[in-house]
Amino acid sequence: MMLAADRLQHGDDTIARIAGSLGYESEHAFNTAFKRVMGMPPRRYAGRLRQNGSDAPGA
């Protein structure tokens, strides 16, 4: 999940592309796992980082 978080933060890949590259068969499965581990869905995680201009959630 840390790799996914880094790609969401610094890359231009879509969530679907990140999910597939990490071995998830669906974006939904990836979203569920990401939320369980990181505490929020990947789209919200990426948007929050871009909105805050921060490198870490909650900073």
DRENPA-3360 file (N, C-alpha, C; in nm, 2 decimals, always signed):
BEGIN
1 = MMLAADRL = +0.08/-0.12/+0.00/+0.00/+0.00/+0.00/+0.09/+0.13/+0.00 ~ +0.20/+0.11/+0.06/+0.29/+0.23/+0.06/+0.33/+0.27/-0.09 ~ +0.36/+0.17/-0.17/+0.39/+0.19/-0.31/+0.27/+0.26/-0.38 ~ +0.15/+0.21/-0.35/+0.03/+0.27/-0.41/+0.02/+0.41/-0.37 ~ +0.04/+0.44/-0.24/+0.03/+0.57/-0.18/+0.13/+0.66/-0.25 ~ +0.25/+0.62/-0.27/+0.35/+0.70/-0.33/+0.32/+0.73/-0.48 ~ +0.26/+0.63/-0.55/+0.22/+0.66/-0.69/+0.10/+0.75/-0.69 ~ +0.01/+0.74/-0.60/-0.10/+0.84/-0.60/-0.05/+0.98/-0.57;
9 = QHGDDTIA = +0.05/+0.99/-0.49/+0.10/+1.12/-0.45/+0.19/+1.18/-0.55 ~ +0.27/+1.10/-0.62/+0.38/+1.16/-0.71/+0.36/+1.12/-0.86 ~ +0.27/+1.03/-0.89/+0.26/+0.98/-1.03/+0.13/+1.04/-1.09 ~ +0.12/+1.00/-1.22/+0.00/+1.05/-1.30/-0.09/+0.93/-1.33 ~ -0.06/+0.81/-1.28/-0.13/+0.69/-1.31/-0.27/+0.70/-1.25 ~ -0.37/+0.64/-1.32/-0.50/+0.63/-1.27/-0.51/+0.52/-1.16 ~ -0.61/+0.53/-1.08/-0.62/+0.43/-0.97/-0.64/+0.29/-1.03 ~ -0.71/+0.28/-1.14/-0.72/+0.15/-1.21/-0.59/+0.09/-1.25;
17 = RIAGSLGY = -0.50/+0.18/-1.31/-0.37/+0.13/-1.35/-0.28/+0.09/-1.24 ~ -0.29/+0.17/-1.13/-0.21/+0.13/-1.01/-0.26/+0.00/-0.95 ~ -0.39/-0.02/-0.95/-0.45/-0.14/-0.89/-0.40/-0.26/-0.98 ~ -0.41/-0.25/-1.11/-0.37/-0.36/-1.19/-0.22/-0.39/-1.18 ~ -0.14/-0.29/-1.17/+0.00/-0.31/-1.16/+0.05/-0.38/-1.03 ~ -0.04/-0.36/-0.93/-0.01/-0.43/-0.80/-0.08/-0.56/-0.78 ~ -0.14/-0.61/-0.89/-0.20/-0.74/-0.89/-0.34/-0.75/-0.85 ~ -0.41/-0.64/-0.84/-0.55/-0.65/-0.80/-0.63/-0.67/-0.93;
25 = ESEHAFNT = -0.73/-0.76/-0.93/-0.81/-0.79/-1.04/-0.92/-0.69/-1.07 ~ -0.95/-0.60/-0.98/-1.05/-0.50/-1.00/-1.01/-0.37/-0.92 ~ -1.05/-0.26/-0.97/-1.03/-0.13/-0.90/-1.11/-0.14/-0.76 ~ -1.22/-0.20/-0.76/-1.30/-0.21/-0.64/-1.22/-0.29/-0.53 ~ -1.16/-0.40/-0.57/-1.08/-0.48/-0.47/-0.97/-0.39/-0.41 ~ -0.90/-0.32/-0.50/-0.79/-0.23/-0.46/-0.84/-0.12/-0.37 ~ -0.96/-0.06/-0.40/-1.01/+0.05/-0.32/-1.04/+0.00/-0.18 ~ -1.10/-0.12/-0.17/-1.14/-0.18/-0.04/-1.01/-0.21/+0.04;
33 = AFKRVMGM = -0.91/-0.26/-0.02/-0.78/-0.29/+0.05/-0.71/-0.16/+0.10 ~ -0.71/-0.07/+0.01/-0.64/+0.06/+0.04/-0.71/+0.13/+0.15 ~ -0.84/+0.13/+0.15/-0.92/+0.20/+0.26/-0.89/+0.13/+0.39 ~ -0.89/-0.01/+0.39/-0.86/-0.08/+0.51/-0.73/-0.05/+0.57 ~ -0.63/-0.04/+0.49/-0.49/-0.02/+0.53/-0.46/+0.13/+0.56 ~ -0.51/+0.22/+0.47/-0.47/+0.36/+0.48/-0.57/+0.45/+0.55 ~ -0.69/+0.39/+0.58/-0.79/+0.47/+0.65/-0.88/+0.56/+0.57 ~ -0.86/+0.56/+0.44/-0.94/+0.64/+0.35/-0.93/+0.58/+0.21;
41 = PPRRYAGR = -1.03/+0.60/+0.12/-1.02/+0.55/-0.02/-0.90/+0.62/-0.09 ~ -0.85/+0.56/-0.19/-0.74/+0.61/-0.27/-0.77/+0.75/-0.33 ~ -0.89/+0.77/-0.39/-0.92/+0.89/-0.45/-0.92/+1.01/-0.35 ~ -0.97/+0.98/-0.23/-0.97/+1.08/-0.13/-0.83/+1.11/-0.08 ~ -0.75/+1.00/-0.06/-0.61/+1.01/-0.02/-0.53/+1.10/-0.12 ~ -0.54/+1.08/-0.25/-0.47/+1.16/-0.35/-0.52/+1.30/-0.35 ~ -0.65/+1.32/-0.34/-0.71/+1.45/-0.35/-0.67/+1.53/-0.23 ~ -0.67/+1.47/-0.11/-0.63/+1.54/+0.01/-0.48/+1.59/+0.01;
49 = LRQNGSDA = -0.40/+1.50/-0.05/-0.25/+1.54/-0.06/-0.24/+1.65/-0.15 ~ -0.31/+1.65/-0.27/-0.29/+1.76/-0.37/-0.35/+1.89/-0.31 ~ -0.46/+1.88/-0.24/-0.53/+1.99/-0.19/-0.44/+2.06/-0.08 ~ -0.38/+1.98/+0.01/-0.30/+2.04/+0.11/-0.16/+2.07/+0.07 ~ -0.11/+2.02/-0.05/+0.02/+2.04/-0.09/+0.12/+1.97/+0.01 ~ +0.08/+1.86/+0.07/+0.15/+1.80/+0.17/+0.20/+1.66/+0.13 ~ +0.30/+1.61/+0.19/+0.35/+1.48/+0.17/+0.29/+1.37/+0.26 ~ +0.22/+1.41/+0.36/+0.16/+1.31/+0.45/+0.02/+1.35/+0.48;
57 = PGA = -0.07/+1.25/+0.49/-0.21/+1.28/+0.53/-0.21/+1.33/+0.67 ~ -0.30/+1.43/+0.69/-0.31/+1.49/+0.83/-0.21/+1.59/+0.86 ~ -0.11/+1.62/+0.77/-0.01/+1.72/+0.81/-0.06/+1.86/+0.79;
% end
